[in-house]
Each structure stands twice: as structure tokens, then as C-alpha cells.
Amino acid sequence: KMAFLGLINLTALGKARDLIKQTQGIELDLLQLPLDDPKTYALLAAAETTGVFQLESAGMRRAIKELRPQHIGEIAAMVALYRPGPMQHLPRFIDAKHGREQVRFPHPALEEILRETYGVIVYQDQVLLILRHFAGYSLGMADIVRKAMGKKNAELMQGERMRFIEGAEKKGFSRDEAVQIFELIEPFAGYAFNKAHATSYALIAYQTAYLKANFPAEYMCAFMTCFHEVPDRFASVVADCSRIGVKVLPPDINRSGIEFTVEPVAVTKEGQQPLAV
């Protein structure tokens, strides 16, 4: 399965990259950014996420501040969990990550599958692996079951429930264990993200956060250009510029361009170039 999304955030990234080349002579390859940049993770931990893909809402800011992600995988898990349904597991994920709660696995046999997500089922891929590992499904058949779970077909699911239990018993698990695991994954399968989807979103989130952390004037300038016809978004970005020390200048018939540009002459004491229209 492939999904093609037209995201204005990608346009903002491209415009910011071009501005960085114009103003600083740095040619960035967005696919080669270091994924361990301390300034980027500090920005995320501080919830300075205006203009950061997927991480702008008030609820997401609270969650990302509590999580304090340290690698791209934790950003992906946050994106996948912060949705109706899986959101109920978000506090346990955060507490387990910080050691405030013991990491618990539904069954010792699932530790390898769920270790990276602190014992919480986060991705569709994990559901498929559980079906295969616990009850002997092929991955193809497991995906058919996942789709059936999402459609909540009671008659079909009753048949799959019995098949899962029989498969688990053949692999040496007890009937009670099989019932427990099936009931755990059944409601989850319908609303989970697949890992590739969440990771793709997380990468774009990281790229936008990286540019905001390391090239704030250029990134916010590009973001303002992309959202100048969306009043609420535009106003929030202008306010954020003021808060982080990037000055937004009024239009000037002698200096302004068609789009927002970085004013190259007036440098603030922090070393950031203010924006000009």
C-alpha cells in the first residue's frame, strides 16, 4: 500500500531550504539531516512546536513536553498514539519511558515485538507480528484478519477468534492466554497506524523542527509565505516569531519581495536575521 499526500509543509521545507542557501550559502539535503541534533530535541522537549508538522496542537504540545523524545522512533510513536483510541495508552507509554512505571508485556512471548514501544501496542505491524508469533498466522492472513477487525464483523470475528485460539494452543499457549491476547489486539487493530506511515510523519515533523531550531528566521519566513492566506495560522506564526526573537518588519516598497524574505542587513544581538515582507 502506498499513500501519496500533498502537504504544504513540504513546500515550506523547500522554501526554507532555498532561503538558507540564499542567506547563508548552506546547501541542505533534507534527507541527510542528522537525526540526533540536540537543538532539535531541546525544541521538542520545550514544546516550541508552532510550525512543526503534526506537533502543533495544545494537547500534542503537552504530550511531547512530557515525553521529551530522544530519537525519531519516539516521535513516530507519539504521532501514532495521539489519536482517538490509542491515546488512552499514551500516559503508560510516557511513564514507562521515564521509568515511572514498570514496562509490562501482555505475555512474555511478546516482549521482543513490544520492547521498542515499552510494552504498548502502537502499530498495525505489531498486531500482525503478534498474530503470526502467537497463533501461527502467515503475514498475509494476519493482514486479512486485521482488516476484518477494523470492520467489526461479529460473525467473521467469532470465526477468527476460534482460529486464533486453536493456533495458539498448537503453539503451546493455554486457551486463557489466547483469549486474553485476542481480546487485547481486537479493538486496537481497527485504529492503529502502520509503522511506515507514522515514521514518515515523524521524519517530516523532525525536519520542520530541525529547521526551526537551527534556522528559525528562514524557516518561519517560509512558513509565513505558505500560510499567508490562512489568517489564524498566520497570526499564530507572527506571534511565535515575536516570542522567539525573530522580528517581523512591515511592508516596504523599496525592500519587500513577492513573498516573505529574510532581511540580510539588520542582525539582532542574538545573531538571528529578522524577517521582512
N, C-alpha and C positions, 0 to 999 in steps of 0.2 A: 504494500500500500504506500502510495506517495501522495502527500498533500502539498499543493503549491499555494502559498499565501502572499498576497500583495500587502506589505507592511510599510507604512510611511516612515517607520523607524529606520528601515533600511536606507531610505532616501536621506534621512537626517545623518546617518552614519557616513554615507558617501559624500554629502556636502561638507561635513566636518573634516573628513579626510582631505578634501580638496583645499579647505581653508587652512588647515595645518601646514600643508605644503606651501601655500602662498605666503603665509605669515612667518613661518619658522624654518621653511626649507626641509622639513622632515617628511619623508615618504613612508607612510604607514601601510603595512599589509594587515588588514583587519583579521585575517585568518591566521596570522603569525604573532598575535599579541601574546605576551607572557601571561599564563593563566594563574600565576602566583603573585601578582602585583600587590604589595602591602597597601598602597594608597587606595586601590580599588576596594579591597576588603574592609579597610577602615571606613570608607564612604558608606558601604553597605551596612556595616555594624552601627553606624551613626544614623541610619535611615535617611540619608541625604539623597533620596531617590526620585525627586522631581525630574522628569525627563528620562528616567531609566525604565526600559521596556519591562512590562509585567509587574513592576515592583512599586508603583506609584500610589496605590490606594492607601487610605489610612490604616485599614486592617492589615494589609501586607507590610506596611512600614513597621507596625508594632511587632509583627511576627519576625521580620528579618532582623530587627533590632534585638529581639530575644534570642534568635538562632545564632547570630554572628557567624555567618558561613565562612569557612576557611578554604573551600575548594569548590570547583564547578559542580561537582556531584551534589553538594548540599543545596546549591541554588536550584538545581533541577528538581530535587525532592521537594523543596519549598513550592516551586511552581506547580508541581503535581498535586501536592496536598492541599494547597489553598484554593479549594473548590468545594461546592456543596457535596456532602457525602464524606470524602476523605478528611475534610477539615477537622472532624472530631478527633482524629488521631494525631493532629499537629502538636498539641501540648505534650503528648507522650514522646513524640519524636524529638522535640526540643529538650525536654528534661533528660531523656536518655543520652542525648548527645553531650550534654554538660555534666553528666554523672549524677544528676539529682534524683534520677530514678534508675533502677536496675534494668538493664536490657533483658527483655523476656521474649522467648521464642514460643510460638504456639505448640511446637513439638521439637525435640532435639534434632530430628531428622531434617528440619527446615532451616537450621542455623546457617548453613552455607548460603542458602538462597536469600535470607533476610538479614545477613550480618551488616551489609553496607547501609541498610536503612534502619539500623538499631531495632530490629525485630518487628518493624511496622511494614505491612504490605503497602507499597507505594505505587507500583507499576503493573500494568497488564502482563508484562513479561514474567513477573514473579508468579502470577496466577498460573500461567502456562507451565512454568517450571514445577510448581507445586503439584499440578495435575499429573505431570509426567513422573516426577520423582516419587510421589506418594501412592499413585494408583496405576502407574504403568502406561499412561496415555502417550501416543505419539504427539509431537508438537502440532501437527496438522489437526488431529482430532481434538486436542486441547483447545485450539483456537475456535473450533466449531462450538465447543461447549461454552467457551467464554461469550460468544455471540448469543447463544441460547439464554445464558444467564442474564444478559443485558435486556433481552426481550421479555423476560419474566414469564415464559410459557410454562405454566404449572405442570401440565401433563408431561411435557418434554423433560422438564427438570426432575420430575419424580423418577423417570427412567434413567436419567443421568446420575441421579443420586445413588440408585441401586448399583449402577455400573461402577461408580467411583468406590463404593463400599466393597464391592466384590474384588475390584482391582487392588485395593489397599490390603484386604485380607490375604490375597495371594502373595503380596509382598511382605507379609508378616506383621502387619499392623492390626490392632484389635478393631472390632466394629465400633466401639465407643470413640476411639481415636479418629476413625474415618469419618464418623458423623460430625464430630467436633470440627475437623478441618474443612469439611464440605460446607458446613454452616458458616464458617468464617469467611470463606472465599466467595460464596454465592452472592451476597449483596454487594460485594466490592467490585466484582468483575464488570458490572454494568457502567460504572462511572470512572474507572481508572484511566489515566493517561498511559500510553506506551512510553517506554524509556527514551526512545529516539525522539519522540515529539517533545517531551519535557526537556531533554538535553539540548535540542535545537533552540527552544525558547530560552533556556538558561544561557546559552552561548551569546545570543543577541542581547540578553539582559547584561551579561558581563561586558560585552563590547561597549554598550552605551555607558555603563558605569565607569569603565576604564577611561573613556574619552572625557567624561565629566570630571573624573578625579585628576587626570593628568593634563588635559587641555580644556579647562572649563569655558574660557571665552569662546573658543572656536566651536565647541560642541553646543553651547547654549545659543550661539548665533545661528547655527544650522537648524537647531530645533525651533527657534522662533520663526525662521523662514518657512519651515514646513507647516507650522500651526498658526500662521498669522491670520487665517480666516476662521479660526475656532476661538471665539472670544474668551471662553472660560479657561481653556488650556493656555492661551497666550498670556492672559493676565497672571496665571499662576507661575509661568516661567519668568515673566518680568519681575515678579515679586521675589522669586528664588534668586535671580541674578543679583538683585539688590542685597539680599541676605548673605550671599557668599562672596560679595565684594567685586562683582563684575558690573560695572556701571553701564547703564543703557542711556545713550545720548538721544536727543530729539533729532528729527529730520533736519538736514542741512542741504540746501540746494547746491552748494559748492562741493560737498563731500559725499553725499549719500549715493548708494548704488540702487539697482533694481531690487536686490534682495538685501537682507541684513548682512553687514560686513564687519570685520574686526578693524577697529581704528588703530592704525600702526604707530601713531606718534605719541599719544598720551598713555604713559605706562604708570600704573598705580604703584604705591610703595610696596605692595605685595608682589609686584612683578607681573601681574595679570593685565593684559591689554583690555580696555573696556570696549563695549560694542557701540557701533554707530549704525544708523539706518541710512 
